[in-house]
Amino acid sequence: MNNELRIMQNIYYDNSATTKVDPKVLKAMLPYLENEFGNSGSVHSFGQRALAAVDEARDKVANFFGSEAQEIIFTSGATESNNLAIRGVVDNAIKGGQKVHIITSKIEHPAVLEVFKYLEKNNLVETDYVEVDENGVIKLDQLEKKIKENTVLVSIMYANNEVGSVQPIESVKKILKQVQNDRGEKGLPLYFHVDAVQAVNHLDCNVDMLGADLLSLSGHKIYGPKGIGALYVRKGVKLAPIVFGGHQEYNIRTGTLNVPGIVGLGVAIELVAKEKGPSKLKEKLVAELKNISDIKFNGDLENQLPNIINISFLNAEGESILMMLDMEGIAISTGSACSSGSLEPSHVLTAMGIKPQWSHGCIRISLGRFNSEAEVEPFITALKTTIEKLRKMAP
Ligand SMILES: Cc1ncc(COP(=O)(O)O)c(C=O)c1O
């Protein structure tokens, strides 16, 4: 019998997939799962106390984005926010039978790309996809050329979830502003949607600075609970609802409000404003990773989220690295959580033109608030052993 004691790590390096709920968030939510269970739409005191909590959270989210409280719509998460933003604009614009054109990029999250794919089936909707360079940054000249007379929406993410490349949102704002000026005040509106899910923890998200008309947020990426998110909708933006029912959320997103989730989101976003990203930790990890041979860092290294490292190893499959590290108690990802489990190279790496021998050996390390320097050494040791083993087994 082997008496050797196996030390299991407990290292979570997958914070771009989801984050642990901050204890302060949990504490604020608990009363709304216990005695303060009222429906925020009810007239009695139970309901009014719930409504007061919702209003307070709405103010906190609005404050973070530099918007007005009435411009914040609570949703079930960023997937729904993205669907509502894109389908809401399109459904409203095609009401009179007009044909519309919408633009996004090739590296968006499926919560944008799949909505575009769905809308392509409607013969009133035409779509276009902007390419990215080898660093995963959108080609602005292409975007400019793709805008047509009937373009009603441009949807570009603030920062990519797989490679962390930050997109030139302010330059997009300038391009769209020029188009809108040329169209004149009475011309067709051209709205700008920003999927800010991965950026919220680290970057300035003031909606006026970004020029966003619509902006998506997710609770579980910012140490809040799952199943809650928000969509910022600039005053005057015309959006059709995509689900039908009661009158909640200004008739744009009906359904009984998720009061505990909303309270949690409010506290989570308040904490984001106070706590900044773990970039020192990233520097330390990158320095250690550079000692491994035959590697390549992916993404815009000059302008990348401070919590994401995307790295490729020659002759070691990303999925195998993930599984072997998991057996040691270490969680990483091979891309977005959605593409994990598929052996196809991710659409993001493909769009960046990364060759298959590199894209197959790709992993994403995403750091978060609860990671510590003490984890770096055991992680690097486990990773080096894993890579050595896999390379020995490689044909
Ligand atoms: C960039 C981006 N957009 C949208 C989503 C979807 O968010 P949610 O899980 O809240 O639906 C994610 C989740 O990974 C994401 O990273």
The ligand as an SDF file (V2000), in Angstrom:
LIG
                    3D

 16 16  0  0  0  0  0  0  0  0999 V2000
  -18.4970   38.5300  -21.6770 C   0  0  0  0  0  0  0  0  0  0  0  0
  -19.6560   37.7590  -21.1220 C   0  0  0  0  0  0  0  0  0  0  0  0
  -20.9050   38.0790  -21.4990 N   0  0  0  0  0  0  0  0  0  0  0  0
  -21.9740   37.4160  -21.0360 C   0  0  0  0  0  0  0  0  0  0  0  0
  -21.8370   36.3580  -20.1510 C   0  0  0  0  0  0  0  0  0  0  0  0
  -23.0760   35.6480  -19.6490 C   0  0  0  0  0  0  0  0  0  0  0  0
  -23.3320   36.0520  -18.3200 O   0  0  0  0  0  0  0  0  0  0  0  0
  -24.3880   35.2860  -17.3700 P   0  0  0  0  0  0  0  0  0  0  0  0
  -23.6660   34.0730  -16.8660 O   0  0  0  0  0  0  0  0  0  0  0  0
  -24.6860   36.2720  -16.2890 O   0  0  0  0  0  0  0  0  0  0  0  0
  -25.5800   34.9660  -18.1770 O   0  0  0  0  0  0  0  0  0  0  0  0
  -20.5560   35.9770  -19.7410 C   0  0  0  0  0  0  0  0  0  0  0  0
  -20.3550   34.7990  -18.8800 C   0  0  0  0  0  0  0  0  0  0  0  0
  -19.3570   34.1050  -18.9650 O   0  0  0  0  0  0  0  0  0  0  0  0
  -19.4340   36.7040  -20.2370 C   0  0  0  0  0  0  0  0  0  0  0  0
  -18.1930   36.3870  -19.8660 O   0  0  0  0  0  0  0  0  0  0  0  0
  1  2  1  0
  2  3  1  0
  2 15  2  0
  3  4  2  0
  4  5  1  0
  5  6  1  0
  5 12  2  0
  6  7  1  0
  7  8  1  0
  8  9  2  0
  8 10  1  0
  8 11  1  0
 12 13  1  0
 12 15  1  0
 13 14  2  0
 15 16  1  0
M  END
$$$$
